[in-house]
Structure formats: structure tokens, C-alpha cells
């Protein structure tokens, strides 16, 4: 896929997210929109996977640690062909495979069950340790996404210390540095800076990228693969609510879905790239 | 009853004693020999949990985690995703004491066969005091869906229980272990199966339903009660979940009275479980012997067992009083 195609796919994913959340009537908006680019890049370019064979024995792994952002994963998985896009609007409904927070046993293709914050990195590290030291398979890669507010959790730093000690070089973590969490801005709630310095001091290779620049994200993933003596973290600077003007940068959209009218405005913005282009059939 | 062989010396003063953690250590090493999917992770307590036997035999399958119990079980959850059957060891006060949510989400809800080894449970930990005397672990673990909960009675049974947990590559599991040496009342030929309770001693007046190393005390208590003219049945329950309801209810249907015995909080613990079970099936009078909504304290293990009423003599006294004051349950009363 070209960079332009990936960008278009990410835009489609954002529209899916808005549609899903409106149908669900509850859920988180800002985080999934902010992660649409990296999750699209992972599933469509970076990871070695087979959507038609989710348990393929040579696949790369994806661990979503901040499980509340799972709408973006569901949307990307559907767009990638793990299941039909029409299933997306079952999100959070009784009997759905698309639980409000991801459950591995419900949906083929999920590697973990998450929601309570701070544990995804440990699980990813457990897989990476097994690949490196037990199965001795250098080809497979483990990716993990964590939120930034999530880094308040002690479990994260236990895992960071563990991965640093064992030099888990097949592990790449993307931190969603969007600066918001439920109670406000991260630096007000519980400051994280010097964030890069923290990871470095735990023995990690650190990169910082624009989390909405497809090329940068893919380059950073490539660079992480070239670092063979340390785990890698990519701190992605992202805009919460990216793509929808009234959601961007506003922490109140962390845990709120759009209502019908708001969804209409959001979808219009995404279809027209905030008015830059005219969308056929919308009668703008 | 019939196929349960007791150690003939179980009631003698010079009965062989060994800590259940030693049986775990042997069992894990044997399980490792039989199945290369078995891996072991420890939070800086490799010797005292006896995981050292496995670590020495299979260094490439042992992972030192450091003092990080949350990471302990979550790394194990990741390893289980890779097809391993991970055993994680620490003191019960810390795991599951500190990392219950990680166990709930990444092992139980995630349906991964992560095994939690809780060593140094109960007041018999001794001089370390209340911080290290885990009493709430049975309650914490038995409420978790998918979790198998084992509380072996002696070192021989602990070895069998460990190997049985290792064979279960589907469910998360918890095994409760004691620090101190406790009497060996079973033999190598004694059966052990996950989900089974065993009638060790038959009686008519009361069922003493005991779990873990308390069963050794319950057996001696039953002998003392016999001399007092009370016929006590002893039902040993090494599997707390899934519970062998049939064996327990059949015993209480015969005796009409029940006493639960555990070295743990009786509220919501094993005593709570027996109260629930009898409430559902056979509302017979019940005496729950366990910790009664308080913490332990420092002291020698034997002193503490006597102080908190967990020795055979204390159990016999309370059962005698219970039998004297509470009528036997009869259907329809």
C-alpha cells in the first residue's frame, strides 16, 4: 500500500469509529481517533499477519494495552478482512464479539484481554521473551500500544524494567502521547516528563515521531527492527480526537461517544477532510 | 473411603513431617520432565518457594522476574499465549495478595493456564507476623471464574496436586502452600484427583470437613473425639474449586452436622464455601473453624496454631461442644 492509500484507509477507519460509537451510545472517542494512523500502519504494512488465519504460527503479535481504545482495533481489523465491516455496529451490544473492552476469547485475532490499564506491556514482553529465549525464533515481532495516562500504572514500569534487563529486541512499544487522561492533562494529573529519559534509563531505544505521519510511523517501526540489543519504544505525539475539530485536544471526549448530530458533523468533517474537499452525494 | 490409604503413623508423635512447599518443588520438577511446555517464573523467592528444583534442572525454562508480582503473572499470561504452561511463585500474601486484578483479567477472563503458587500461607508462617500470614487467598481465588483452587494436605499430596495442575493446560490454577513442616497423613498410593474430596475417617455424629494441612489436625481430633464417645467423620477437601459437592453433602446427610476447618479467614473462605454448599443442598448445623475476622501475629508456628485454635486439641474441644449443643439435621425439620 502506498502512503496515500494508508492515509485514506486511516480516514475510513476514523469514519468507522464514529459510526460504531454513535451506534453503541457509549465508549471512548478521542483515543481511538488518535490511534487510527498507527493501527492502520501496523495492520496494513508493518505486521506480518494473515487475516484469514488469525492463529497463523508465524504471525507478528499486536497487544493493545489501553483496551478502552479498542474501537480503532476493531475498525482496522474489519477493514483488513478479519471480519465483515457490518459487524462493527454491534460494538458494546449484548451477544457481540466486539466487547466494550477487548476479550481474546470472543474474537479471533485478538491476542489479549485488556481494559484494566498497565498489563499489556507485560503480556507483550512475555511473548517477546518466549520468542527470544525459549522458541529462539528471531523472525516474529511483538508490537504493543499503550496510552500515556496508562503509564501512571506501576505494572508498566515493572514490565519496562523486565524488558530492559532481558534486552527483548523483538518488542516494539508505541506510546500514544496525546497528553490527556480522564481527569485532565497528563502533566497536571501525574507528570510523565521526562518521558523519553525515563524509557532510556530503563534500557530502551527511544524514538519520538509525529503519530499522524504514516511515513514517520513506518520508518520508526523499521528503525526499531534494526535495533538488535534493546527493546524499542516509539513515543508518538498524537492529537486526541484527530480528524474531528470539536473533539481534538479536548479531554472531555476521552470517555464519551458522539450523539447522532455530533456524529453527523464528525462524519462530514472526515469525508471532506474538514471542508478541504467536496464529498459526492453529501450535498455540501 | 475404601481406596484411601492413610499413612499408618499419621497419629503418632514421630510421624514424618515435611512442608507442602517441598512437595510442590518436587512436583514441578517432575512435571517439567514430562512436559516441555512447563515454564516457571519467580518473584525473587526461588529457594523459599522451592521453585529452585525446577530452576536448577531447567534453567532455560526458568525466568527471574524480581520483586514484581504484577509483572509476574502478566508476563506468564503472555507466555501462555505462546503455548506454555507457566507456574508463577511468590508468597501468597503478595501473589495473589497484590496482583489479584492481573490474575482476574489476564489469566481468568483471558482464559490462559497461568498457575499461581501461593507459598507461606496461613498463621503457621510464624515469626514474620501478620503481614506475611496470608489468610484471605482462598476467598480471593475461589470467586474467580475458570480458576482451579487447590489446597493440598501434606507434601506428598502437594506433589501430586502440582503435577495435576501442570497437566491442565486450559485453566488458570492456584495452589496454596505452607512454610512449616506438617504431618504426612497420606501415602504415595493415596489417590489425588482435581475436583475430588476424600472421606479419610468414617463417623456418624459429625462431619469434619477440612482443607489443606488442617486435615492432619482434624484426623487427630477425630481420634480424640472417639475417646469422648463422639463418632466424627473426616472429609479431606484438597480441591476447593471445583468443589466435590456430592461427597460433602453425602457425608453431612449421614452425620447431620458439619464443621469446616481451615487455616484462613472462615468468612468467604473455605468455611464460607461450605456454608454456601450446605445452604444450597443440606442446611445442617455448621461450625466454621478458621480465622474469625482478625489478622495473625508473630510467634512460633506451634504457638500460633494453638493460640488461634488450629491444633487437634482445640478442634476436638470445639467439635465436642458443637455436637453437645446442636441437634443433627433431619430432612424436613
HADDOCK unambig.tbl for C-alpha pairs under 7 A between the chains (distance, minus, plus):
assign (segid A and resid 103 and name CA) (segid B and resid 110 and name CA) 6.72 0.50 0.50
assign (segid A and resid 104 and name CA) (segid B and resid 110 and name CA) 6.11 0.50 0.50
assign (segid A and resid 105 and name CA) (segid B and resid 110 and name CA) 6.69 0.50 0.50
assign (segid A and resid 112 and name CA) (segid B and resid 110 and name CA) 6.56 0.50 0.50
assign (segid A and resid 113 and name CA) (segid B and resid 105 and name CA) 6.74 0.50 0.50
assign (segid A and resid 113 and name CA) (segid B and resid 106 and name CA) 6.27 0.50 0.50
assign (segid A and resid 113 and name CA) (segid B and resid 110 and name CA) 5.31 0.50 0.50
assign (segid A and resid 114 and name CA) (segid B and resid 105 and name CA) 6.97 0.50 0.50
assign (segid A and resid 119 and name CA) (segid B and resid 74 and name CA) 6.26 0.50 0.50
assign (segid A and resid 122 and name CA) (segid B and resid 71 and name CA) 5.91 0.50 0.50
assign (segid A and resid 122 and name CA) (segid B and resid 74 and name CA) 5.35 0.50 0.50
assign (segid A and resid 122 and name CA) (segid B and resid 75 and name CA) 4.87 0.50 0.50
assign (segid A and resid 123 and name CA) (segid B and resid 74 and name CA) 5.27 0.50 0.50
assign (segid A and resid 123 and name CA) (segid B and resid 75 and name CA) 4.82 0.50 0.50
assign (segid A and resid 123 and name CA) (segid B and resid 77 and name CA) 5.85 0.50 0.50
assign (segid A and resid 123 and name CA) (segid B and resid 78 and name CA) 3.99 0.50 0.50
assign (segid A and resid 124 and name CA) (segid B and resid 78 and name CA) 6.01 0.50 0.50
assign (segid A and resid 125 and name CA) (segid B and resid 75 and name CA) 6.26 0.50 0.50
assign (segid A and resid 126 and name CA) (segid B and resid 75 and name CA) 4.17 0.50 0.50
assign (segid A and resid 126 and name CA) (segid B and resid 76 and name CA) 6.17 0.50 0.50
assign (segid A and resid 126 and name CA) (segid B and resid 78 and name CA) 4.36 0.50 0.50
assign (segid A and resid 126 and name CA) (segid B and resid 79 and name CA) 4.98 0.50 0.50
assign (segid A and resid 127 and name CA) (segid B and resid 78 and name CA) 4.95 0.50 0.50
assign (segid A and resid 127 and name CA) (segid B and resid 79 and name CA) 5.32 0.50 0.50
assign (segid A and resid 127 and name CA) (segid B and resid 82 and name CA) 6.33 0.50 0.50
assign (segid A and resid 130 and name CA) (segid B and resid 79 and name CA) 6.26 0.50 0.50
assign (segid A and resid 134 and name CA) (segid B and resid 60 and name CA) 6.90 0.50 0.50
assign (segid A and resid 155 and name CA) (segid B and resid 70 and name CA) 5.87 0.50 0.50
assign (segid A and resid 155 and name CA) (segid B and resid 71 and name CA) 6.09 0.50 0.50
assign (segid A and resid 158 and name CA) (segid B and resid 68 and name CA) 6.25 0.50 0.50
assign (segid A and resid 158 and name CA) (segid B and resid 71 and name CA) 5.86 0.50 0.50
assign (segid A and resid 159 and name CA) (segid B and resid 71 and name CA) 5.98 0.50 0.50
assign (segid A and resid 162 and name CA) (segid B and resid 65 and name CA) 6.93 0.50 0.50
